Amino acid sequence: MKDTDPWLARPSSIRLMWWIFAGLLIVLGLADAGVKQYNHFGVEGIFGFGAWFGFLSAFVMVIIAKVLAALLKRPDDYYGRDGNDD
């Protein structure tokens, strides 16, 4: 890539964002220990429950989306080979 590429496309910017987001995740995870929580269920009292629950929820949604995509997929020429409506 060239220096004229947008800053989000540069490998150095992407690496920097990974470090920033990882540091932010660590700071927020440690801040979780200093906050008084009022849990409705016992499992919510586990350290970092919100982070783990969010990660697992997103993972399950991606898996469900992949399965739905495989079930609902149509062939590439579903609407016609050459773009004609005949």
C-alpha positions as CSV (number, residue, x, y, z in Angstrom):
1,M,0.0,0.0,0.0
2,K,1.0,3.5,-0.6
3,D,1.2,6.4,1.9
4,T,-1.7,8.0,-0.1
5,D,-4.1,5.2,1.1
6,P,-6.7,6.2,3.6
7,W,-5.4,5.9,7.2
8,L,-7.8,3.0,8.0
9,A,-6.3,0.9,5.1
10,R,-2.7,1.2,6.3
11,P,-1.3,-1.9,8.2
12,S,0.3,0.4,10.8
13,S,-3.1,2.0,11.6
14,I,-4.8,-1.4,11.8
15,R,-2.1,-2.7,14.2
16,L,-2.4,0.5,16.3
17,M,-6.2,0.1,16.5
18,W,-5.8,-3.6,17.6
19,W,-3.5,-2.5,20.5
20,I,-5.8,0.4,21.5
21,F,-8.9,-1.9,21.5
22,A,-7.1,-4.6,23.4
23,G,-5.9,-2.1,26.0
24,L,-9.4,-0.7,26.3
25,L,-10.8,-4.2,26.8
26,I,-8.3,-4.9,29.6
27,V,-9.0,-1.6,31.3
28,L,-12.8,-2.1,31.2
29,G,-12.4,-5.7,32.3
30,L,-10.4,-4.6,35.3
31,A,-12.9,-1.8,36.1
32,D,-15.5,-4.4,36.3
33,A,-13.9,-5.6,39.6
34,G,-14.4,-2.2,41.2
35,V,-18.0,-1.7,40.4
36,K,-20.8,-2.9,42.8
37,Q,-23.1,-5.1,40.8
38,Y,-26.7,-6.1,41.6
39,N,-27.2,-9.4,39.9
40,H,-30.5,-11.0,39.1
41,F,-29.1,-14.4,38.6
42,G,-26.1,-16.1,40.3
43,V,-24.2,-16.5,37.0
44,E,-24.1,-12.8,36.5
45,G,-21.7,-12.5,39.5
46,I,-18.9,-14.2,37.6
47,F,-16.0,-11.8,36.8
48,G,-16.3,-10.5,33.3
49,F,-19.7,-12.1,32.7
50,G,-20.9,-9.3,30.4
51,A,-17.8,-9.7,28.2
52,W,-18.1,-13.4,27.9
53,F,-21.8,-13.4,27.4
54,G,-21.5,-10.7,24.7
55,F,-18.7,-12.7,22.9
56,L,-20.6,-16.0,23.0
57,S,-23.8,-14.3,21.9
58,A,-22.1,-12.7,18.9
59,F,-20.4,-16.1,18.1
60,V,-23.8,-17.9,18.1
61,M,-25.4,-15.2,15.9
62,V,-22.6,-15.6,13.3
63,I,-23.0,-19.4,13.3
64,I,-26.8,-19.0,12.9
65,A,-26.2,-16.6,10.0
66,K,-23.9,-19.0,8.3
67,V,-26.4,-21.8,8.6
68,L,-29.2,-19.6,7.3
69,A,-27.0,-18.4,4.4
70,A,-26.4,-22.0,3.4
71,L,-30.1,-22.9,3.6
72,L,-31.3,-19.8,1.7
73,K,-28.5,-19.7,-0.9
74,R,-29.5,-19.4,-4.6
75,P,-27.4,-20.3,-7.6
76,D,-25.4,-17.4,-9.2
77,D,-27.7,-17.5,-12.3
78,Y,-30.9,-17.6,-10.4
79,Y,-32.3,-14.5,-12.2
80,G,-30.9,-15.5,-15.6
81,R,-27.5,-16.0,-17.1
82,D,-27.1,-12.8,-19.2
83,G,-29.2,-10.4,-17.3
84,N,-32.2,-10.7,-19.6
85,D,-35.6,-11.2,-18.1
86,D,-36.7,-13.9,-20.7
